[in-house]
């Protein structure tokens, strides 16, 4: 007689499939950081770029929720988050007296500190590092203020080439509305008031952001990052980002360029 167990076998457990990221070749844009072996950086570096008000933070939070619910550990980083200089940078900007070169070097120091103390450790631990902006925003801002491209390439030669860069392309009118709705005010520097484009901040914001956007388009050709239509609903944008992220995890994304393509 067949046993009760054999007549009613236990159903097998079904585990959620976790997509294990495939390793990819690591390179720096230039000289890199002394003593850092890029082959030991096992995680993934994903960058979400875009002008202010493009919805980067919203999409990164959605990506974090999705990745962590799928079993992946994440690390988040962004501009002006360095414990070394972020407070001093804020104080200097509040005075509205920074020269363009001083501001560039402040931001470069902020980036270098996070690169060494947040991004590298996260990648060494095999985590997925999500960057809310990277060197491209810093370069676009500096180029709009007349900084030399070769000088910037040398300055950011320390940067690691990401596994993927997604640029959220949103119209200037939408960005203006979002920025003003968020704080009921516009930022002095994000409005380009230091450039003397207009005495009126709204007008200066539109002119300055148009300049930055033009520089982003040039950088997109140089660094080959992916452009995502950001004028859609947050859900539609995230669905596209998730599909592209899955390609990154499988090891066959649209790889960013080296910065010396043209």
C-alpha positions, 0 to 999 in steps of 0.5 A, a space after each residue: 500500500 502506498 504511503 500517505 506521503 507518497 500519495 500526497 507529495 509535498 509541493 516544492 518551494 518556489 524561490 524568487 529568482 535573483 538576477 546575479 550581476 555579471 562582472 564587467 571590465 573596470 576602467 577610469 576616465 584617466 589617471 584614477 585614484 592611486 592604489 585603487 585596483 579597478 578589477 576588485 570593484 565587483 559591484 555595479 555603478 549606475 548613474 542617473 543624470 539630468 538637470 534640476 527638476 528632472 525627477 532623478 531622486 524619484 526614480 532612484 528611490 524607485 530603483 532602490 525599492 525594486 533592487 532591494 526587494 529583489 535581494 540586492 544591496 544598494 548604496 546611494 550617493 550624490 552631489 554635496 554629500 561629502 562629510 569632508 567639504 559639503 558643509 563648507 561648500 554650502 556656506 560658501 554658496 550661501 554667500 554668492 561670492 564663489 569664483 567659477 574655478 573655486 566652485 569647480 574645485 569645491 565640487 571636485 573635492 566633494 566628488 573625490 571624497 565620495 568616490 573614495 569613501 562611498 563608491 569604491 567601498 560599495 563596489 568592493 562589497 559587491 553592492 549596486 551603487 546608485 549615483 544621483 548625478 555624477 561628473 557629467 552635471 559638474 562638467 555641464 555646469 562648468 562648461 556653461 560657465 566657460 571652463 576649458 574642456 581639457 582642464 575638466 577632463 584632467 580634473 575628473 580623470 580620477 572618475 570611474 567609468 560607470 556601468 550605465 548612465 541614464 539621462 532624464 530629458 525633461 523640458 525646461 518649462 516642466 523643470 521650472 514648475 517642479 523646482 518652484 513647486 518644491 521650495 516656492 523659490 529658485 536657487 541662485 546658482 541653479 538659476 545662473 544668477 552669477 552669470 548676469 544673464 538676467 536681473 529676473 530669476 525666472 528668466 535667468 533660470 530658463 536661459 541658464 538651464 538651456 545653456 546647461 542642457 546644450 552642454 549635456 547634449 554635447 557630453 552625451 555624444 562624448 560619453 555615450 550615455 542613454 537618454 530617457 524621455 522624462 516628460 512621461 509619468 513616473 511609472 512609465 519612466 521607471 518601467 523603461 529604467 527597470 528594463 535597461 537596468 536588467 540589461 546592465 545586470 546581465 552584462 550587456 548594457 549600452 556602455 558609456 564611452 571613455 570620454 575621448 571618443 570625439 
